């Protein structure tokens, strides 16, 4: 029986709780598809930093390098800071070390759950934000130019290589989505090219890449206008591609359009490695209370299986990904469960149990 090694980094706060939910669902899925998912739980995060002085142990990093995929919960606590005053967030160190240059943030609405937007078209939101993960303004992390107590400068870095590969990733994603939907794909570049030379360069490279994919529609918009349009008419977008900081901000905005961060899965993907995690944080205000919505974590696990299927050529893994997605859809559409942020009463365990139950064969 085929076996896959999964490095599991639950992290801090609700990251631990939603990871246990994902583990339970994956246990059910692997029996259905006849595959073994070897989950290796590893230490890292803000609490580990408090306990040991190390946020991302070398042994954990080595295991991540050797794993077939990485499943990540959430890391960071608002009261835990490094010497420079920033939070302890080793997930960024992992992105940089493993060159996980594509931050993939899909969002869509689910039948049975209300949408914050009143327009009926909001029931059909289905888009993906692709965020460049390794440069942009985040490149300045750890490199800030601190000039006494009067001034600090953080520098944005945009390169041709980094921009070209994230744009190519976005267009290939749009092609796959178009093949499934039967509609022409579209990639929208989000920048601030009217103000910054770095962003004008980002747009220039985007347009060069777009010319190599004439079957996919391509356009660009300024990030401030895009923030408006994503609230006014998000159902008109397909794939968005953008710089690191803009992507960080807009990925939270689009999650709100479908009900919140508990519905927002993500993948950080490179040419060799893939890390999959809910887009939400550690939510220390509700940690340990069983209130966290695990849907984003469950959908991130499905993204992991789909990515592994593509890398390994193992169609059973793709079947497992589809099973999880269908089970999530089923439990919400039937009204079996409703997360608390949607006005329901169901927490982590109830949602995970419902999804796992929907995955089991009827005779089981």
GINOR-V448437 format. One record per residue. RES is the residue in three letters. SS is DSSP state (a for helix, b for strand, c for the rest). PHI is phi in whole degrees, -180 to 180 (NA if undefined). D_FIRST is the distance of its C-alpha to the first C-alpha in Angstrom with 1 decimal. Layout:
BEGIN
res=RES ss=SS phi=PHI d_first=D_FIRST
res=RES ss=SS phi=PHI d_first=D_FIRST
END
This chain:
BEGIN
res=UNK ss=c phi=NA d_first=0.0
res=UNK ss=c phi=-63 d_first=3.8
res=UNK ss=b phi=-131 d_first=6.4
res=UNK ss=b phi=-130 d_first=10.0
res=UNK ss=b phi=-92 d_first=13.2
res=UNK ss=b phi=-116 d_first=15.9
res=UNK ss=b phi=-78 d_first=19.4
res=UNK ss=b phi=-111 d_first=21.2
res=UNK ss=b phi=-119 d_first=25.0
res=UNK ss=b phi=-69 d_first=26.6
res=UNK ss=b phi=83 d_first=30.1
res=UNK ss=c phi=-124 d_first=33.3
res=UNK ss=c phi=54 d_first=34.8
res=UNK ss=a phi=-71 d_first=32.9
res=UNK ss=a phi=-56 d_first=30.1
res=UNK ss=a phi=-67 d_first=28.9
res=UNK ss=a phi=-67 d_first=29.3
res=UNK ss=a phi=-72 d_first=27.6
res=UNK ss=a phi=-68 d_first=24.6
res=UNK ss=a phi=-62 d_first=24.1
res=UNK ss=a phi=-63 d_first=24.3
res=UNK ss=a phi=-64 d_first=21.6
res=UNK ss=a phi=-61 d_first=19.3
res=UNK ss=a phi=-65 d_first=19.9
res=UNK ss=a phi=-68 d_first=19.3
res=UNK ss=a phi=-65 d_first=16.0
res=UNK ss=a phi=-61 d_first=14.9
res=UNK ss=a phi=-68 d_first=15.8
res=UNK ss=a phi=-63 d_first=14.3
res=UNK ss=a phi=-63 d_first=10.7
res=UNK ss=a phi=-69 d_first=11.0
res=UNK ss=a phi=-69 d_first=12.6
res=UNK ss=a phi=-100 d_first=10.2
res=UNK ss=c phi=70 d_first=6.9
res=UNK ss=c phi=-130 d_first=6.0
res=UNK ss=b phi=-109 d_first=7.1
res=UNK ss=b phi=-108 d_first=10.6
res=UNK ss=b phi=-84 d_first=12.2
res=UNK ss=b phi=-89 d_first=15.8
res=UNK ss=b phi=-110 d_first=18.4
res=UNK ss=b phi=-79 d_first=21.9
res=UNK ss=c phi=-131 d_first=24.6
res=UNK ss=c phi=-84 d_first=28.4
res=UNK ss=c phi=-179 d_first=30.6
res=UNK ss=c phi=123 d_first=33.4
res=UNK ss=a phi=-68 d_first=37.0
res=UNK ss=a phi=-65 d_first=36.9
res=UNK ss=a phi=-64 d_first=35.1
res=UNK ss=a phi=-64 d_first=37.9
res=UNK ss=a phi=-63 d_first=40.5
res=UNK ss=a phi=-77 d_first=38.9
res=UNK ss=a phi=-125 d_first=38.3
res=UNK ss=c phi=85 d_first=40.2
res=UNK ss=c phi=-129 d_first=37.0
res=UNK ss=c phi=-86 d_first=35.3
res=UNK ss=c phi=-134 d_first=32.3
res=UNK ss=c phi=-60 d_first=31.6
res=UNK ss=a phi=-58 d_first=30.7
res=UNK ss=a phi=-64 d_first=27.7
res=UNK ss=a phi=-64 d_first=26.4
res=UNK ss=a phi=-62 d_first=27.2
res=UNK ss=a phi=-64 d_first=25.3
res=UNK ss=a phi=-63 d_first=22.1
res=UNK ss=a phi=-63 d_first=22.5
res=UNK ss=a phi=-64 d_first=23.0
res=UNK ss=a phi=-92 d_first=19.8
res=UNK ss=c phi=-76 d_first=17.6
res=UNK ss=c phi=-77 d_first=15.7
res=UNK ss=b phi=-161 d_first=18.0
res=UNK ss=b phi=-122 d_first=20.7
res=UNK ss=b phi=-114 d_first=21.5
res=UNK ss=b phi=-124 d_first=25.1
res=UNK ss=b phi=-87 d_first=27.4
res=UNK ss=b phi=-158 d_first=31.1
res=UNK ss=c phi=-136 d_first=33.4
res=UNK ss=c phi=113 d_first=37.1
res=UNK ss=c phi=-135 d_first=39.9
res=UNK ss=c phi=-61 d_first=43.4
res=UNK ss=c phi=-97 d_first=45.2
res=UNK ss=c phi=-110 d_first=43.2
res=UNK ss=b phi=-128 d_first=44.6
res=UNK ss=c phi=-86 d_first=44.7
res=UNK ss=c phi=-63 d_first=47.9
res=UNK ss=c phi=-89 d_first=48.5
res=UNK ss=c phi=91 d_first=48.4
res=UNK ss=c phi=-88 d_first=45.2
res=UNK ss=b phi=-70 d_first=42.3
res=UNK ss=c phi=-82 d_first=39.4
res=UNK ss=c phi=-136 d_first=36.6
res=UNK ss=a phi=-67 d_first=34.0
res=UNK ss=a phi=-61 d_first=31.9
res=UNK ss=a phi=-71 d_first=34.5
res=UNK ss=a phi=-63 d_first=34.1
res=UNK ss=a phi=-64 d_first=30.3
res=UNK ss=a phi=-57 d_first=31.2
res=UNK ss=a phi=-70 d_first=33.6
res=UNK ss=a phi=-64 d_first=31.7
res=UNK ss=a phi=-94 d_first=28.6
res=UNK ss=c phi=55 d_first=30.8
res=UNK ss=c phi=-86 d_first=29.3
res=UNK ss=c phi=-80 d_first=32.2
res=UNK ss=b phi=-109 d_first=31.2
res=UNK ss=b phi=-90 d_first=31.6
res=UNK ss=b phi=-106 d_first=30.3
res=UNK ss=b phi=-123 d_first=31.8
res=UNK ss=b phi=-83 d_first=31.3
res=UNK ss=b phi=-139 d_first=33.5
res=UNK ss=b phi=-158 d_first=34.1
res=UNK ss=c phi=-85 d_first=35.9
res=UNK ss=c phi=-123 d_first=34.3
res=UNK ss=c phi=-59 d_first=36.0
res=UNK ss=c phi=99 d_first=37.4
res=UNK ss=c phi=-114 d_first=38.2
res=UNK ss=c phi=-70 d_first=41.6
res=UNK ss=c phi=-110 d_first=42.2
res=UNK ss=c phi=-64 d_first=44.8
res=UNK ss=c phi=-89 d_first=46.4
res=UNK ss=c phi=-79 d_first=48.8
res=UNK ss=c phi=-61 d_first=48.6
res=UNK ss=a phi=-61 d_first=46.6
res=UNK ss=a phi=-64 d_first=44.8
res=UNK ss=a phi=-64 d_first=43.0
res=UNK ss=a phi=-71 d_first=40.7
res=UNK ss=a phi=-123 d_first=39.2
res=UNK ss=c phi=-71 d_first=38.5
res=UNK ss=b phi=-159 d_first=35.4
res=UNK ss=b phi=-141 d_first=35.5
res=UNK ss=b phi=-131 d_first=33.8
res=UNK ss=b phi=-97 d_first=35.6
res=UNK ss=b phi=-111 d_first=34.4
res=UNK ss=b phi=-109 d_first=35.9
res=UNK ss=b phi=-68 d_first=36.5
res=UNK ss=c phi=-102 d_first=35.2
res=UNK ss=c phi=-114 d_first=36.5
res=UNK ss=c phi=-137 d_first=40.2
res=UNK ss=b phi=63 d_first=42.9
res=UNK ss=a phi=-72 d_first=44.8
res=UNK ss=a phi=-66 d_first=41.8
res=UNK ss=a phi=-59 d_first=42.3
res=UNK ss=a phi=-74 d_first=45.4
res=UNK ss=c phi=-58 d_first=43.4
res=UNK ss=c phi=82 d_first=44.6
res=UNK ss=c phi=-122 d_first=47.1
res=UNK ss=c phi=-58 d_first=49.8
res=UNK ss=b phi=-92 d_first=53.3
res=UNK ss=b phi=-92 d_first=55.1
res=UNK ss=b phi=-109 d_first=58.9
res=UNK ss=c phi=64 d_first=60.3
res=UNK ss=c phi=-108 d_first=60.6
res=UNK ss=c phi=-114 d_first=61.8
res=UNK ss=b phi=-158 d_first=59.1
res=UNK ss=b phi=-134 d_first=55.4
res=UNK ss=b phi=-120 d_first=53.9
res=UNK ss=c phi=-116 d_first=50.3
res=UNK ss=c phi=-105 d_first=49.7
res=UNK ss=c phi=-83 d_first=47.4
res=UNK ss=b phi=-122 d_first=45.7
res=UNK ss=c phi=-126 d_first=44.7
res=UNK ss=c phi=-116 d_first=43.7
res=UNK ss=a phi=-63 d_first=43.3
res=UNK ss=a phi=-61 d_first=39.8
res=UNK ss=a phi=-64 d_first=38.6
res=UNK ss=a phi=-72 d_first=40.2
res=UNK ss=a phi=-63 d_first=39.1
res=UNK ss=a phi=-74 d_first=35.4
res=UNK ss=a phi=-72 d_first=35.4
res=UNK ss=a phi=-69 d_first=37.4
res=UNK ss=a phi=-60 d_first=35.1
res=UNK ss=a phi=-59 d_first=32.1
res=UNK ss=a phi=-64 d_first=34.1
res=UNK ss=a phi=-70 d_first=35.1
res=UNK ss=a phi=-65 d_first=31.7
res=UNK ss=a phi=-64 d_first=30.5
res=UNK ss=a phi=-62 d_first=33.6
res=UNK ss=a phi=-64 d_first=32.7
res=UNK ss=a phi=-66 d_first=29.2
res=UNK ss=a phi=-65 d_first=30.9
res=UNK ss=a phi=-65 d_first=33.6
res=UNK ss=a phi=-64 d_first=31.3
res=UNK ss=a phi=-76 d_first=29.7
res=UNK ss=a phi=-90 d_first=33.1
res=UNK ss=c phi=82 d_first=35.3
res=UNK ss=c phi=-102 d_first=37.9
res=UNK ss=c phi=-69 d_first=39.1
res=UNK ss=c phi=-75 d_first=37.5
res=UNK ss=b phi=-148 d_first=39.7
res=UNK ss=b phi=-119 d_first=39.6
res=UNK ss=b phi=-113 d_first=42.2
res=UNK ss=b phi=-84 d_first=43.1
res=UNK ss=b phi=-115 d_first=44.6
res=UNK ss=b phi=-148 d_first=47.0
res=UNK ss=c phi=-137 d_first=50.5
res=UNK ss=c phi=-69 d_first=51.8
res=UNK ss=c phi=-80 d_first=55.4
res=UNK ss=c phi=-122 d_first=55.8
res=UNK ss=c phi=-109 d_first=53.5
res=UNK ss=a phi=-61 d_first=53.4
res=UNK ss=a phi=-62 d_first=49.8
res=UNK ss=a phi=-78 d_first=48.9
res=UNK ss=a phi=-63 d_first=51.1
res=UNK ss=a phi=-68 d_first=49.1
res=UNK ss=a phi=-56 d_first=45.8
res=UNK ss=a phi=-65 d_first=47.1
res=UNK ss=a phi=-59 d_first=48.3
res=UNK ss=a phi=-66 d_first=44.9
res=UNK ss=a phi=-55 d_first=43.3
res=UNK ss=a phi=-67 d_first=45.8
res=UNK ss=a phi=-65 d_first=45.1
res=UNK ss=a phi=-67 d_first=41.3
res=UNK ss=a phi=-58 d_first=42.2
res=UNK ss=a phi=-64 d_first=44.3
res=UNK ss=c phi=-86 d_first=41.2
res=UNK ss=c phi=-131 d_first=39.6
res=UNK ss=c phi=-65 d_first=42.5
res=UNK ss=c phi=-76 d_first=40.3
res=UNK ss=c phi=-108 d_first=39.7
res=UNK ss=b phi=-66 d_first=42.7
res=UNK ss=b phi=-140 d_first=43.6
res=UNK ss=b phi=-153 d_first=46.2
res=UNK ss=b phi=-136 d_first=47.1
res=UNK ss=b phi=-150 d_first=48.6
res=UNK ss=b phi=-75 d_first=50.0
res=UNK ss=a phi=-62 d_first=48.0
res=UNK ss=a phi=-68 d_first=50.8
res=UNK ss=a phi=-66 d_first=51.2
res=UNK ss=a phi=-66 d_first=47.5
res=UNK ss=a phi=-59 d_first=47.5
res=UNK ss=a phi=-67 d_first=50.1
res=UNK ss=a phi=-66 d_first=48.4
res=UNK ss=a phi=-70 d_first=45.0
res=UNK ss=a phi=-88 d_first=46.9
res=UNK ss=a phi=-78 d_first=49.1
res=UNK ss=c phi=-153 d_first=46.7
res=UNK ss=a phi=-65 d_first=43.1
res=UNK ss=a phi=-69 d_first=41.9
res=UNK ss=a phi=-88 d_first=43.4
res=UNK ss=c phi=-103 d_first=41.0
res=UNK ss=c phi=-117 d_first=37.7
res=UNK ss=b phi=-123 d_first=36.6
res=UNK ss=b phi=-109 d_first=38.7
res=UNK ss=b phi=-130 d_first=38.6
res=UNK ss=b phi=-159 d_first=40.6
res=UNK ss=c phi=-68 d_first=41.4
res=UNK ss=a phi=-59 d_first=39.8
res=UNK ss=a phi=-68 d_first=42.5
res=UNK ss=a phi=-59 d_first=43.2
res=UNK ss=a phi=-65 d_first=39.5
res=UNK ss=a phi=-61 d_first=39.3
res=UNK ss=a phi=-73 d_first=42.3
res=UNK ss=a phi=-68 d_first=41.5
res=UNK ss=a phi=-66 d_first=37.9
res=UNK ss=a phi=-72 d_first=39.5
res=UNK ss=a phi=-61 d_first=42.0
res=UNK ss=a phi=-70 d_first=39.6
res=UNK ss=a phi=-63 d_first=37.6
res=UNK ss=a phi=-63 d_first=40.9
res=UNK ss=a phi=-68 d_first=41.3
res=UNK ss=c phi=-116 d_first=38.4
res=UNK ss=c phi=121 d_first=39.2
res=UNK ss=c phi=132 d_first=38.3
res=UNK ss=a phi=-67 d_first=35.9
res=UNK ss=a phi=-67 d_first=33.6
res=UNK ss=a phi=-108 d_first=32.6
res=UNK ss=c phi=-114 d_first=32.0
res=UNK ss=b phi=-80 d_first=28.6
res=UNK ss=b phi=-161 d_first=28.4
res=UNK ss=b phi=-135 d_first=26.4
res=UNK ss=b phi=-109 d_first=27.8
res=UNK ss=b phi=-125 d_first=26.4
res=UNK ss=c phi=-124 d_first=27.2
res=UNK ss=c phi=-73 d_first=26.4
res=UNK ss=c phi=-117 d_first=23.7
res=UNK ss=c phi=-115 d_first=22.9
res=UNK ss=b phi=-140 d_first=22.6
res=UNK ss=b phi=-123 d_first=23.8
res=UNK ss=b phi=-128 d_first=23.9
res=UNK ss=b phi=-156 d_first=26.4
res=UNK ss=b phi=-67 d_first=28.9
res=UNK ss=c phi=-76 d_first=32.2
res=UNK ss=c phi=-81 d_first=34.2
res=UNK ss=c phi=-94 d_first=35.5
res=UNK ss=c phi=-87 d_first=35.5
res=UNK ss=c phi=43 d_first=38.2
res=UNK ss=c phi=-61 d_first=39.8
res=UNK ss=c phi=-69 d_first=42.3
res=UNK ss=c phi=-119 d_first=39.7
res=UNK ss=c phi=-61 d_first=37.2
res=UNK ss=c phi=81 d_first=36.5
res=UNK ss=c phi=-106 d_first=38.0
res=UNK ss=c phi=73 d_first=34.9
res=UNK ss=c phi=-92 d_first=36.5
res=UNK ss=c phi=-64 d_first=34.2
res=UNK ss=c phi=-80 d_first=32.6
res=UNK ss=c phi=-87 d_first=28.9
res=UNK ss=a phi=-58 d_first=28.5
res=UNK ss=a phi=-60 d_first=28.7
res=UNK ss=a phi=-68 d_first=25.9
res=UNK ss=a phi=-65 d_first=23.7
res=UNK ss=a phi=-70 d_first=24.5
res=UNK ss=a phi=-67 d_first=23.9
res=UNK ss=a phi=-63 d_first=20.3
res=UNK ss=a phi=-64 d_first=20.0
res=UNK ss=a phi=-59 d_first=21.6
res=UNK ss=a phi=-61 d_first=19.1
res=UNK ss=a phi=-64 d_first=16.2
res=UNK ss=a phi=-64 d_first=18.4
res=UNK ss=a phi=-65 d_first=19.3
res=UNK ss=a phi=-61 d_first=15.8
res=UNK ss=a phi=-61 d_first=15.1
res=UNK ss=a phi=-66 d_first=18.3
res=UNK ss=a phi=-74 d_first=17.5
res=UNK ss=a phi=-95 d_first=14.1
res=UNK ss=c phi=73 d_first=14.8
res=UNK ss=c phi=-95 d_first=11.8
res=UNK ss=a phi=-65 d_first=13.7
res=UNK ss=a phi=-63 d_first=11.4
res=UNK ss=a phi=-68 d_first=12.6
res=UNK ss=a phi=-63 d_first=16.1
res=UNK ss=a phi=-62 d_first=15.8
res=UNK ss=a phi=-63 d_first=15.1
res=UNK ss=a phi=-61 d_first=18.1
res=UNK ss=a phi=-65 d_first=20.2
res=UNK ss=a phi=-62 d_first=19.4
res=UNK ss=a phi=-63 d_first=20.7
res=UNK ss=a phi=-60 d_first=23.7
res=UNK ss=a phi=-67 d_first=24.6
res=UNK ss=a phi=-64 d_first=24.4
res=UNK ss=a phi=-61 d_first=26.7
res=UNK ss=a phi=-57 d_first=29.0
res=UNK ss=a phi=-64 d_first=29.1
res=UNK ss=a phi=-71 d_first=30.1
res=UNK ss=a phi=-81 d_first=32.8
res=UNK ss=a phi=-63 d_first=34.1
res=UNK ss=c phi=-80 d_first=34.5
res=UNK ss=c phi=77 d_first=36.4
res=UNK ss=c phi=-62 d_first=34.0
res=UNK ss=c phi=-139 d_first=34.2
res=UNK ss=c phi=-144 d_first=36.3
res=UNK ss=b phi=-62 d_first=36.1
res=UNK ss=a phi=-64 d_first=39.2
res=UNK ss=a phi=-71 d_first=40.2
res=UNK ss=a phi=-101 d_first=40.6
res=UNK ss=c phi=88 d_first=42.9
res=UNK ss=c phi=-90 d_first=40.4
res=UNK ss=c phi=-121 d_first=39.7
res=UNK ss=b phi=-92 d_first=35.9
res=UNK ss=c phi=-105 d_first=34.4
res=UNK ss=a phi=-57 d_first=31.1
res=UNK ss=a phi=-65 d_first=29.8
res=UNK ss=a phi=-63 d_first=31.1
res=UNK ss=a phi=-68 d_first=29.6
res=UNK ss=a phi=-62 d_first=26.1
res=UNK ss=a phi=-66 d_first=26.2
res=UNK ss=a phi=-65 d_first=27.5
res=UNK ss=a phi=-67 d_first=24.7
res=UNK ss=a phi=-61 d_first=22.0
res=UNK ss=a phi=-64 d_first=23.9
res=UNK ss=a phi=-69 d_first=24.1
res=UNK ss=a phi=-83 d_first=20.3
res=UNK ss=c phi=-77 d_first=19.9
res=UNK ss=c phi=-59 d_first=20.3
res=UNK ss=c phi=-59 d_first=23.9
res=UNK ss=c phi=-88 d_first=23.4
res=UNK ss=c phi=-73 d_first=21.3
END
